[in-house]
Amino acid sequence: MKIIVKAIMLCLLGLILMSCGTKSTSAEDEQVATPAFSTGGGTFDNAVDVLISCTTAYATIRYTLDNTEPNASSTEYTEVLHIATNTTLKAKAFKSGWVSSSTRSATYAFTAVAAPLILPPGGTYNAAQLVSISCATPEAVIYYTTDGTVPTEASSLYTSPINISSAIILKARAFVEGKTPSPVITQVYNLQITALDFNPVGGVYSVAQIVNITCNIANVQIRYTLDGTDPSESSTLYTHPLSIAFNTIVKARAYKSGWNSSDVTAAAYQINVPDQMVYVPGATFNNGFSNVSLSPFYMSKYEVNQFDWFMIMLTDPSLYPLTPPGIYADLPVESITWYDAIEYCNKRSISEGYAACYSYTGFGTDPSYWPAGWNTDNNNHANIVCDWAANGYRLPTEMEWMFAAKGGNYSQGYLYSGSDDLDAVAWYSGNSEEMTSLVGTKAANELGLYDMSGNVWEYCWDIFGNLPVTDVANPHGAASGIARAIRGGSCLQDASNCTVARRFNILPLISTNVVGLRVVRKAQ
């Protein structure tokens, strides 16, 4: 009996011990099942739809798409995820009173559309470029921008080569539905204007030069300077060839919207213009009745003074002669006839080694051998002819004189030669005290010529007559008549007689103390 009781007690003790060593399980000790993805990670050609599920009833699934660890605040999964770009998906399930699940992770990679190929590549070019864009991926559609922004499917659709005619930033991207768009390809294009060309080039010349400035880029604006400074966009605009009659450094630069300006092109011109002469470029001007075209010529900067006259003619017929007392050397010579002026021109040409312009019919060009009395009859003027190809001194034609007095190509349209203020440029009845004044003591005109208005009238070659009324080139005056044209007014004339348009005439044998001369030469 004792043995049986003892056995029962041992069994009860064992049950008690077993009960003490075993822990009971509750809901708080349960862990939520790890979520499952309908499509696992991998590399895909097209977008994928991913369903996330969890076997634990009533569990809430949270997920991230940026490779961060999901938590109870992450996005709640409520619908199928459409994944079309490279993505790492992480998901975790949660349930109140349960241990949250382990994290499920999957990486989805997609075969991207090939990067576009842009040709020619970006760079600096001297001409507009036709740029093509291609993509190796079949069915790819290319979109591009030219303002530096990233292309989207709302950007410009590429359908044909793009004309690059100004500096741009070109960006392109290719798209295929359901695939990752290509990388953005960027090319930067700059357009550089090439150096300008001068014709003729800089150098040493014996005559003035007409300089053309050209650029092989269309529609540029050329700006230039003549004072050695570098041109800017506010410098003088080049619109026609430049007449370079003095030692000059020409600098030019071209500009065009959307292009880099050209480098500065420079050329130095050394012009050995005859002493005391001014170059008058050939041009076409309106004389008030017609358009007159003239060849270029040189004109004396000053009226011939008494000293220069005396050195050639060995006499001085002026009202206030050179000697004695010799203080009038720079006064203009006057009291000479038209014949005297012709003789002076030829003798000066011969003395300086030039071909004389005038000849007396049958007696050559040296006045020393012309017949006695040639200069004593008004009608003898018809025996004097001019060789316009000779390089010696001569009287200007009336139209040469008028063009030069107006300022040539640099004319500002003044009433008088060089100004609308007669006192600034001329000795006339209002300021001369009725006598001639030293040459060159008033302001010059636009060409650098002095006393073209006032001081003394100046002889011209022309027989006086009506001005041309139809367009003409290098006119030499009326075909018949005796009186010769004089121009410019004098120290005894009022303002109305000193305009650049005023004309008068005088017989070849008449001399007066208010008529002198100024010489010209052919520009070779």
C-alpha positions as CSV (number, residue, x, y, z in Angstrom):
1,M,0.0,0.0,0.0
2,K,2.8,2.4,0.9
3,I,4.4,1.6,-2.3
4,I,1.3,2.6,-4.3
5,V,0.8,5.8,-2.4
6,K,4.5,6.7,-3.0
7,A,4.1,6.1,-6.7
8,I,1.1,8.3,-6.9
9,M,2.9,11.1,-5.1
10,L,5.8,10.9,-7.5
11,C,3.5,11.1,-10.5
12,L,1.8,14.2,-9.0
13,L,5.2,15.8,-8.4
14,G,6.2,15.2,-12.0
15,L,3.1,16.8,-13.3
16,I,3.7,19.8,-11.1
17,L,7.3,20.1,-12.3
18,M,6.2,19.8,-15.9
19,S,3.6,22.4,-15.4
20,C,6.1,24.8,-14.0
21,G,8.6,24.2,-16.9
22,T,6.1,24.9,-19.8
23,K,5.2,28.6,-20.9
24,S,1.8,29.1,-22.5
25,T,1.5,30.9,-26.0
26,S,-0.7,34.1,-26.6
27,A,-1.6,36.3,-29.6
28,E,1.0,38.9,-28.6
29,D,3.7,36.3,-29.3
30,E,2.6,35.6,-32.9
31,Q,4.7,37.1,-35.9
32,V,3.1,38.3,-39.1
33,A,4.0,36.3,-42.1
34,T,6.5,37.9,-44.5
35,P,4.8,39.5,-47.6
36,A,5.0,37.8,-50.9
37,F,5.5,39.5,-54.4
38,S,3.7,38.2,-57.4
39,T,6.6,39.0,-59.6
40,G,10.1,38.7,-58.2
41,G,13.0,41.0,-59.0
42,G,15.0,40.7,-62.2
43,T,15.7,42.4,-65.5
44,F,12.8,43.2,-67.7
45,D,12.2,44.6,-71.2
46,N,8.9,46.2,-70.2
47,A,7.1,47.5,-67.1
48,V,5.8,45.0,-64.6
49,D,2.8,44.9,-62.3
50,V,3.5,43.6,-58.8
51,L,0.9,42.3,-56.3
52,I,1.9,42.1,-52.6
53,S,0.1,39.6,-50.4
54,C,0.4,38.3,-46.8
55,T,-1.0,35.1,-45.4
56,T,-1.7,36.6,-42.0
57,A,-5.3,37.7,-41.9
58,Y,-6.0,41.4,-41.4
59,A,-2.3,42.3,-41.7
60,T,-1.5,45.7,-43.2
61,I,1.3,45.9,-45.7
62,R,3.6,48.9,-45.9
63,Y,6.2,49.4,-48.7
64,T,9.0,51.7,-50.0
65,L,10.4,52.1,-53.5
66,D,13.6,53.9,-52.6
67,N,15.5,51.1,-51.0
68,T,14.7,52.3,-47.4
69,E,13.4,50.0,-44.7
70,P,9.6,50.1,-44.4
71,N,8.0,51.0,-41.1
72,A,4.5,51.5,-39.7
73,S,4.5,55.0,-41.3
74,S,5.5,53.9,-44.8
75,T,3.0,53.9,-47.7
76,E,0.2,51.4,-47.3
77,Y,-0.2,48.9,-50.0
78,T,-3.7,49.1,-51.4
79,E,-3.4,48.3,-55.1
80,V,-1.2,46.7,-57.7
81,L,2.2,48.5,-58.1
82,H,3.1,49.5,-61.7
83,I,6.9,49.5,-61.9
84,A,8.5,50.9,-65.1
85,T,11.9,52.2,-63.9
86,N,14.8,50.7,-62.0
87,T,13.4,50.2,-58.5
88,T,14.1,48.3,-55.3
89,L,10.8,47.4,-53.7
90,K,10.7,46.6,-50.0
91,A,7.6,45.5,-48.1
92,K,6.7,44.6,-44.5
93,A,3.4,43.5,-42.9
94,F,2.0,44.8,-39.6
95,K,-0.8,43.6,-37.3
96,S,-1.8,45.0,-33.9
97,G,-0.5,42.9,-31.1
98,W,1.7,40.8,-33.4
99,V,5.3,41.0,-34.2
100,S,5.8,42.7,-37.6
101,S,7.0,40.6,-40.4
102,S,10.4,40.3,-41.9
103,T,11.1,42.6,-44.8
104,R,10.6,41.3,-48.4
105,S,12.9,43.0,-50.9
106,A,13.2,42.7,-54.7
107,T,15.1,44.8,-57.3
108,Y,13.6,45.4,-60.7
109,A,15.8,46.5,-63.5
110,F,14.7,47.5,-67.0
111,T,16.5,47.4,-70.3
112,A,16.8,51.2,-71.1
113,V,16.2,52.8,-74.5
114,A,19.6,53.4,-76.2
115,A,21.1,56.9,-75.8
116,P,20.5,59.1,-78.9
117,L,23.4,59.8,-81.2
118,I,23.8,63.5,-82.2
119,L,25.9,64.4,-85.3
120,P,27.8,66.5,-85.8
121,P,28.7,66.7,-82.1
122,G,28.7,70.0,-80.2
123,G,31.5,72.4,-80.7
124,T,32.4,75.8,-82.2
125,Y,31.7,76.1,-85.9
126,N,32.2,78.8,-88.5
127,A,28.9,78.0,-90.3
128,A,25.4,76.9,-89.4
129,Q,25.1,73.2,-88.8
130,L,22.5,70.7,-89.9
131,V,22.2,68.3,-86.9
132,S,20.7,64.8,-87.1
133,I,19.6,62.7,-84.1
134,S,19.2,58.9,-84.2
135,C,18.6,56.0,-81.8
136,A,19.6,52.4,-82.1
137,T,16.5,51.2,-80.2
138,P,13.8,50.1,-82.7
139,E,10.5,52.1,-82.4
140,A,12.2,54.8,-80.3
141,V,10.7,58.3,-80.5
142,I,13.1,61.2,-79.9
143,Y,12.2,64.4,-78.2
144,Y,14.6,67.4,-77.9
145,T,15.0,70.9,-76.4
146,T,17.2,73.8,-77.4
147,D,16.9,75.8,-74.2
148,G,18.9,73.6,-71.9
149,T,15.8,71.9,-70.3
150,V,15.5,68.1,-70.0
151,P,13.3,66.7,-72.8
152,T,10.0,65.1,-72.0
153,E,7.4,63.5,-74.2
154,A,5.9,67.0,-74.3
155,S,9.0,68.5,-75.8
156,S,9.7,69.0,-79.6
157,L,9.4,65.8,-81.5
158,Y,12.4,65.1,-83.7
159,T,11.3,64.4,-87.3
160,S,14.1,65.8,-89.5
161,P,17.6,67.4,-89.1
162,I,17.8,70.5,-87.0
163,N,19.3,73.7,-88.5
164,I,21.6,75.2,-85.9
165,S,22.0,78.8,-86.9
166,S,22.8,80.3,-83.5
167,A,24.4,79.2,-80.2
168,I,22.2,76.6,-78.4
169,I,22.3,73.8,-75.8
170,L,20.7,70.8,-77.5
171,K,19.4,68.0,-75.3
172,A,17.8,64.8,-76.7
173,R,16.1,61.8,-75.1
174,A,14.5,58.7,-76.7
175,F,11.3,57.0,-75.5
176,V,9.7,53.6,-76.1
177,E,6.4,52.9,-74.4
178,G,6.9,50.6,-71.4
179,K,10.6,51.0,-71.3
180,T,12.9,53.3,-69.3
181,P,13.7,56.4,-71.4
182,S,17.2,56.8,-72.6
183,P,19.7,58.9,-70.8
184,V,19.6,62.6,-71.8
185,I,22.3,63.5,-74.3
186,T,23.6,67.1,-74.3
187,Q,25.5,68.9,-77.0
188,V,26.5,72.6,-76.9
189,Y,26.9,74.4,-80.2
190,N,28.6,77.8,-80.6
191,L,28.9,79.7,-83.9
192,Q,32.0,81.8,-84.4
193,I,32.3,84.5,-87.1
194,T,35.5,84.1,-89.1
195,A,38.0,86.8,-89.5
196,L,37.2,89.6,-92.0
197,D,38.9,90.2,-95.3
198,F,40.3,93.6,-96.4
199,N,40.8,94.3,-100.1
200,P,43.3,95.7,-100.8
201,V,45.3,94.5,-97.9
202,G,47.2,96.9,-95.7
203,G,50.5,98.2,-97.1
204,V,52.3,101.2,-98.6
205,Y,50.5,102.9,-101.5
206,S,51.2,105.9,-103.7
207,V,47.6,106.8,-104.1
208,A,44.5,106.6,-101.9
209,Q,42.8,103.2,-101.6
210,I,39.2,102.2,-101.7
211,V,39.0,99.4,-99.1
212,N,36.3,96.7,-99.1
213,I,35.7,94.8,-95.9
214,T,33.9,91.4,-96.4
215,C,32.9,88.4,-94.3
216,N,32.1,84.9,-95.5
217,I,29.2,84.7,-93.0
218,A,25.9,86.1,-94.3
219,N,23.9,88.8,-92.6
220,V,26.6,90.1,-90.3
221,Q,27.1,93.7,-89.1
222,I,30.6,94.9,-89.5
223,R,31.7,97.7,-87.2
224,Y,35.0,99.5,-87.7
225,T,37.3,102.2,-86.4
226,L,40.0,104.4,-88.0
227,D,41.7,105.6,-84.9
228,G,43.5,102.4,-83.9
229,T,41.0,101.4,-81.2
230,D,39.3,98.1,-81.1
231,P,35.7,98.3,-82.5
232,S,32.7,97.5,-80.5
233,E,29.0,97.1,-81.3
234,S,28.6,100.9,-80.9
235,S,31.4,101.7,-83.4
236,T,30.7,103.0,-86.9
237,L,28.6,100.6,-89.1
238,Y,30.3,99.5,-92.3
239,T,27.9,100.2,-95.2
240,H,30.1,101.0,-98.2
241,P,33.8,100.8,-99.1
242,L,36.1,103.0,-97.1
243,S,38.1,105.7,-98.9
244,I,41.6,105.7,-97.2
245,A,43.5,108.8,-98.3
246,F,45.8,109.2,-95.3
247,N,48.0,107.0,-93.1
248,T,45.3,105.0,-91.3
249,I,44.9,101.8,-89.2
250,V,41.6,100.2,-90.0
251,K,40.2,97.8,-87.4
252,A,37.0,95.8,-88.0
253,R,34.9,93.2,-86.2
254,A,31.7,91.4,-87.3
255,Y,28.7,90.8,-85.2
256,K,25.6,88.6,-85.6
257,S,22.8,87.7,-83.2
258,G,23.4,84.3,-81.6
259,W,27.0,84.1,-82.9
260,N,30.4,84.8,-81.2
261,S,31.7,88.1,-82.7
262,S,34.7,87.8,-85.0
263,D,38.2,88.5,-83.9
264,V,39.4,92.0,-84.6
265,T,41.0,92.3,-88.0
266,A,43.4,95.1,-88.5
267,A,45.2,96.6,-91.5
268,A,47.6,99.6,-91.7
269,Y,47.6,101.7,-94.8
270,Q,50.4,104.1,-95.6
271,I,49.3,106.5,-98.3
272,N,51.9,108.6,-99.9
273,V,49.6,111.4,-101.0
274,P,51.3,114.2,-103.0
275,D,52.4,117.0,-100.7
276,Q,49.7,119.6,-99.8
277,M,47.1,117.6,-101.8
278,V,43.9,115.9,-100.6
279,Y,42.5,112.7,-102.1
280,V,38.9,113.1,-103.4
281,P,37.4,109.6,-104.0
282,G,35.4,108.9,-107.1
283,A,31.7,108.9,-106.5
284,T,28.3,109.8,-107.9
285,F,26.6,112.9,-106.5
286,N,23.6,115.1,-107.4
287,N,24.4,118.6,-108.6
288,G,20.8,119.8,-108.2
289,F,19.8,118.8,-111.7
290,S,21.2,115.4,-112.4
291,N,23.5,112.6,-111.0
292,V,27.1,113.2,-111.9
293,S,29.7,110.4,-111.6
294,L,33.3,111.4,-111.1
295,S,36.7,109.6,-111.2
296,P,38.9,110.0,-108.2
297,F,41.4,112.9,-108.2
298,Y,43.7,114.9,-105.9
299,M,43.0,118.5,-105.1
300,S,45.3,121.1,-103.6
301,K,44.5,121.6,-99.9
302,Y,44.9,125.3,-100.3
303,E,44.4,128.0,-102.9
304,V,47.7,128.6,-104.8
305,N,49.6,131.2,-102.7
306,Q,51.8,134.0,-104.0
307,F,55.0,132.3,-103.0
308,D,54.2,129.1,-104.9
309,W,53.1,131.1,-107.9
310,F,56.3,133.2,-107.9
311,M,58.5,130.1,-107.7
312,I,57.0,128.8,-111.0
313,M,56.1,132.0,-112.9
314,L,58.9,134.3,-111.5
315,T,56.4,137.1,-111.2
316,D,53.5,138.1,-108.9
317,P,50.7,140.1,-110.4
318,S,48.7,140.2,-107.1
319,L,47.3,143.4,-105.7
320,Y,49.6,143.0,-102.7
321,P,52.7,141.4,-104.4
322,L,55.2,139.0,-102.8
323,T,58.1,141.5,-103.1
324,P,58.5,143.9,-101.6
325,P,58.1,143.5,-98.7
326,G,57.5,139.8,-98.9
327,I,55.0,139.5,-96.1
328,Y,52.2,138.3,-98.4
329,A,53.7,134.9,-99.3
330,D,50.7,132.9,-98.0
331,L,48.1,135.2,-99.5
332,P,46.3,133.6,-102.4
333,V,47.6,134.7,-105.8
334,E,45.1,136.8,-107.7
335,S,44.9,139.3,-110.5
336,I,45.6,136.5,-113.0
337,T,43.8,135.5,-116.1
338,W,42.4,132.0,-117.0
339,Y,45.3,131.8,-119.5
340,D,47.8,132.5,-116.7
341,A,46.3,129.7,-114.7
342,I,46.7,127.3,-117.6
343,E,50.3,128.3,-118.1
344,Y,51.0,127.9,-114.4
345,C,49.6,124.3,-114.3
346,N,51.8,123.2,-117.3
347,K,55.0,124.9,-116.1
348,R,54.6,123.4,-112.6
349,S,53.9,119.9,-114.0
350,I,57.0,120.1,-116.2
351,S,59.2,121.4,-113.3
352,E,58.1,118.5,-111.1
353,G,58.5,115.8,-113.8
354,Y,54.8,115.2,-114.5
355,A,53.1,114.9,-117.9
356,A,51.6,118.3,-118.6
357,C,47.8,118.2,-119.1
358,Y,47.3,121.1,-121.5
359,S,48.6,121.6,-125.1
360,Y,48.1,124.4,-127.5
361,T,47.0,123.0,-130.9
362,G,50.1,122.2,-132.9
363,F,52.6,123.5,-130.3
364,G,52.8,120.8,-127.7
365,T,52.6,121.2,-123.9
366,D,55.4,123.6,-123.0
367,P,54.0,127.2,-122.9
368,S,57.5,128.5,-123.6
369,Y,57.0,127.3,-127.2
370,W,53.4,128.4,-127.7
371,P,52.9,131.1,-130.4
372,A,53.3,134.7,-129.4
373,G,50.0,136.3,-128.4
374,W,48.4,133.0,-127.6
375,N,47.2,134.5,-124.3
376,T,46.0,137.8,-125.7
377,D,42.8,136.8,-127.5
378,N,39.7,135.5,-125.8
379,N,39.0,133.2,-128.8
380,N,42.4,131.4,-128.4
381,H,41.0,129.4,-125.5
382,A,39.5,127.0,-128.1
383,N,43.1,126.1,-129.1
384,I,43.9,124.8,-125.6
385,V,42.9,121.1,-125.1
386,C,43.3,118.9,-122.0
387,D,44.8,115.4,-121.9
388,W,42.7,113.9,-119.1
389,A,45.0,110.9,-118.8
390,A,48.0,113.0,-118.0
391,N,49.2,113.0,-114.4
392,G,50.2,116.7,-114.2
393,Y,48.5,119.7,-112.6
394,R,45.3,121.1,-114.1
395,L,42.3,123.2,-113.2
396,P,39.3,121.3,-111.7
397,T,36.2,120.8,-113.8
398,E,33.3,122.6,-112.4
399,M,31.7,119.4,-111.2
400,E,35.0,118.2,-109.6
401,W,35.1,121.6,-107.8
402,M,31.5,121.3,-106.6
403,F,31.8,117.7,-105.4
404,A,35.0,118.6,-103.4
405,A,33.5,121.8,-102.0
406,K,30.5,119.8,-100.7
407,G,32.8,117.4,-98.8
408,G,32.9,114.5,-101.3
409,N,31.7,111.2,-99.8
410,Y,31.9,112.8,-96.4
411,S,29.5,115.6,-97.2
412,Q,27.2,116.8,-94.3
413,G,25.1,118.8,-96.7
414,Y,26.3,122.2,-95.5
415,L,25.3,125.4,-97.3
416,Y,28.9,126.6,-97.4
417,S,32.0,124.5,-97.8
418,G,32.5,122.8,-94.5
419,S,29.8,124.5,-92.4
420,D,26.4,126.3,-92.3
421,D,28.3,129.0,-90.4
422,L,30.1,131.0,-93.0
423,D,32.3,132.9,-90.5
424,A,33.8,129.5,-89.5
425,V,35.0,128.6,-92.9
426,A,35.3,131.7,-95.2
427,W,36.7,135.2,-95.6
428,Y,33.8,137.1,-97.2
429,S,32.4,140.7,-97.1
430,G,31.2,140.2,-93.6
431,N,34.6,139.6,-92.0
432,S,37.4,140.2,-94.5
433,E,37.7,144.1,-94.5
434,E,37.6,143.8,-98.3
435,M,41.0,142.1,-98.7
436,T,42.2,138.6,-99.1
437,S,43.5,136.7,-96.1
438,L,46.2,134.1,-95.6
439,V,45.2,130.7,-97.0
440,G,44.2,128.0,-94.5
441,T,43.3,130.3,-91.6
442,K,39.6,129.3,-91.5
443,A,38.3,125.8,-90.8
444,A,38.6,123.1,-93.5
445,N,35.7,121.2,-95.0
446,E,34.9,117.5,-94.6
447,L,37.7,116.6,-97.0
448,G,40.3,118.8,-95.4
449,L,40.1,121.5,-98.1
450,Y,40.5,125.2,-97.0
451,D,38.9,128.3,-98.4
452,M,36.6,126.6,-100.9
453,S,34.1,129.3,-99.8
454,G,35.3,132.9,-99.9
455,N,38.8,134.5,-100.1
456,V,39.1,134.3,-103.9
457,W,37.0,132.9,-106.7
458,E,38.7,129.9,-108.2
459,Y,39.1,129.1,-111.9
460,C,37.6,125.9,-113.4
461,W,38.4,124.4,-116.7
462,D,34.8,124.4,-118.1
463,I,33.3,126.7,-120.6
464,F,30.4,128.3,-118.7
465,G,27.0,126.9,-119.6
466,N,24.0,125.1,-118.3
467,L,24.7,122.3,-115.9
468,P,23.9,118.8,-117.1
469,V,20.3,117.8,-116.7
470,T,20.8,114.1,-117.4
471,D,23.0,111.7,-115.7
472,V,26.6,112.0,-116.9
473,A,30.1,110.8,-116.1
474,N,33.1,113.2,-115.8
475,P,31.6,116.2,-117.6
476,H,34.0,118.9,-118.9
477,G,31.6,121.8,-119.4
478,A,29.7,123.3,-122.3
479,A,30.7,122.4,-125.9
480,S,30.8,126.0,-127.0
481,G,31.2,129.5,-125.6
482,I,34.0,131.7,-124.4
483,A,33.6,132.6,-120.7
484,R,35.1,130.1,-118.2
485,A,33.4,129.0,-114.9
486,I,34.6,130.3,-111.5
487,R,33.4,129.1,-108.2
488,G,33.5,129.8,-104.4
489,G,32.9,133.5,-103.9
490,S,35.5,135.9,-102.5
491,C,36.4,138.3,-99.8
492,L,34.3,141.0,-101.5
493,Q,31.2,138.9,-101.9
494,D,28.3,138.5,-99.5
495,A,27.2,135.1,-98.1
496,S,24.8,134.3,-101.0
497,N,27.8,134.3,-103.4
498,C,29.9,131.9,-101.2
499,T,27.6,128.8,-101.2
500,V,28.8,125.6,-102.7
501,A,26.1,125.9,-105.4
502,R,27.0,129.5,-106.5
503,R,28.3,129.8,-110.1
504,F,29.9,132.7,-111.9
505,N,32.0,133.2,-115.1
506,I,34.8,135.3,-116.5
507,L,36.4,135.8,-119.9
508,P,39.8,134.1,-120.3
509,L,41.6,137.5,-120.7
510,I,40.0,139.2,-117.6
511,S,41.9,139.4,-114.4
512,T,40.7,140.7,-111.0
513,N,42.1,140.9,-107.5
514,V,39.4,138.4,-106.3
515,V,40.0,135.5,-108.7
516,G,42.7,132.9,-108.1
517,L,43.1,129.2,-108.6
518,R,43.4,125.8,-107.0
519,V,44.9,122.8,-108.8
520,V,44.0,119.2,-109.1
521,R,45.8,116.0,-110.4
522,K,44.6,112.7,-111.6
523,A,44.6,110.0,-109.0
524,Q,46.5,107.1,-110.5
